[in-house]
């Protein structure tokens, strides 16, 4: 049995002109280029979003990986640090406002931070903006 055309490794049927969709010389149309760009951009944004979401949970994963004794010690040390550095009789000390907000955000991630703990650090937490 004798193979003809492409099956035998030859050129595709036809003269290889613009009407032949199998030719390698045919440049992609503008629509094809645009679709390719959109797909590549979408994949890149999806990967970046996934990485960002993964990194956002890093502190939580680290806290959960600690032994209960280590986590309790870190919790107490962080809470004592906040009380010493951030709290005064008049409220949150203005000089350390940024650092206190970060520490308070970290403290509420601990499972040991109960309602009393959350109420204590609530004035230091950054307020959501619209």
C-alpha positions as CSV (number, residue, x, y, z in Angstrom):
1,X,0.0,0.0,0.0
2,X,1.4,3.3,-1.0
3,X,0.8,6.5,1.1
4,X,0.2,9.8,-0.6
5,X,0.6,13.4,0.5
6,X,1.1,14.2,4.2
7,X,0.9,10.6,5.4
8,X,4.0,9.8,3.4
9,X,5.8,12.8,4.9
10,X,5.2,15.0,1.9
11,X,3.6,18.4,1.6
12,X,-0.1,18.8,2.4
13,X,-2.6,18.7,-0.4
14,X,-3.0,21.9,-2.4
15,X,-0.4,24.4,-3.5
16,X,0.4,25.6,0.1
17,X,-1.1,29.0,-0.5
18,X,-3.1,31.2,1.8
19,X,-6.2,29.0,1.6
20,X,-4.2,26.0,3.0
21,X,-4.6,26.0,6.8
22,X,-1.8,23.4,7.2
23,X,0.9,25.6,5.9
24,X,3.5,26.8,8.4
25,X,4.1,30.0,6.5
26,X,0.7,31.4,7.4
27,X,1.1,34.1,10.1
28,X,-1.4,34.3,12.9
29,X,-4.3,36.7,12.4
30,X,-4.8,39.7,14.7
31,X,-7.6,37.9,16.4
32,X,-5.5,34.9,17.1
33,X,-2.7,37.1,18.5
34,X,-5.2,38.9,20.8
35,X,-6.6,35.6,22.0
36,X,-3.2,34.2,22.7
37,X,-2.2,37.4,24.6
38,X,-5.4,37.3,26.7
39,X,-4.9,33.6,27.5
40,X,-1.2,34.2,28.5
41,X,-2.1,37.2,30.6
42,X,-4.9,35.3,32.3
43,X,-2.7,32.4,33.2
44,X,0.0,34.7,34.6
45,X,-2.6,36.6,36.7
46,X,-4.1,33.4,38.0
47,X,-0.6,32.1,39.0
48,X,0.2,35.4,40.7
49,X,-3.1,35.4,42.6
50,X,-2.5,31.8,43.7
51,X,0.9,32.7,45.0
52,X,-0.4,35.8,46.8
53,X,-3.2,33.8,48.5
54,X,-0.7,31.1,49.5
55,X,1.7,33.7,51.0
56,X,-1.2,35.4,52.9
57,X,-1.7,32.3,54.9
58,X,2.0,31.9,55.8
59,X,1.8,33.2,59.3
60,X,-1.3,31.1,60.1
61,X,0.5,28.0,58.8
62,X,3.6,28.8,60.9
63,X,1.5,29.3,64.0
64,X,-0.4,26.1,63.5
65,X,2.8,24.2,62.9
66,X,4.2,25.3,66.3
67,X,3.8,23.1,69.4
68,X,1.2,24.3,71.8
69,X,3.8,25.3,74.4
70,X,5.8,27.3,71.8
71,X,2.7,29.0,70.5
72,X,1.5,29.9,74.0
73,X,5.0,31.3,74.9
74,X,5.1,33.4,71.7
75,X,1.5,34.5,72.3
76,X,2.3,35.7,75.8
77,X,5.5,37.4,74.7
78,X,3.7,39.2,71.9
79,X,0.9,40.2,74.2
80,X,3.3,41.5,76.9
81,X,5.2,43.5,74.2
82,X,2.0,45.1,73.0
83,X,0.9,46.0,76.5
84,X,4.3,47.5,77.3
85,X,5.0,49.3,74.0
86,X,1.5,50.2,72.7
87,X,-0.9,50.7,75.6
88,X,-1.0,53.6,77.9
89,X,-3.6,55.2,80.2
90,X,-4.7,57.4,77.3
91,X,-4.9,54.6,74.7
92,X,-2.6,53.6,71.9
93,X,0.7,55.4,71.9
94,X,1.0,57.5,68.8
95,X,4.7,57.0,68.3
96,X,4.4,53.3,67.7
97,X,1.0,53.2,65.9
98,X,2.2,51.4,62.8
99,X,4.2,48.8,64.7
100,X,1.4,48.3,67.2
101,X,-1.1,47.7,64.4
102,X,1.1,45.0,62.9
103,X,1.6,43.4,66.3
104,X,-2.1,43.5,67.1
105,X,-2.9,41.9,63.7
106,X,-0.4,39.2,64.4
107,X,-1.8,38.6,67.9
108,X,-5.4,38.0,66.8
109,X,-4.2,35.2,64.6
110,X,-3.4,33.1,67.6
111,X,-6.0,30.6,68.7
112,X,-5.2,31.7,72.3
113,X,-6.5,35.2,71.5
114,X,-10.0,35.1,73.1
115,X,-12.6,37.8,73.1
116,X,-10.9,39.7,75.9
117,X,-7.7,39.7,73.9
118,X,-9.4,40.8,70.8
119,X,-11.1,43.7,72.7
120,X,-7.8,44.7,74.2
121,X,-6.1,45.1,70.8
122,X,-9.1,46.3,68.8
123,X,-8.1,50.0,69.1
124,X,-4.7,49.2,67.5
125,X,-6.0,47.2,64.6
126,X,-6.1,49.0,61.2
127,X,-9.6,50.1,60.4
128,X,-10.9,49.0,57.0
129,X,-11.3,51.8,54.5
130,X,-13.8,52.0,51.6
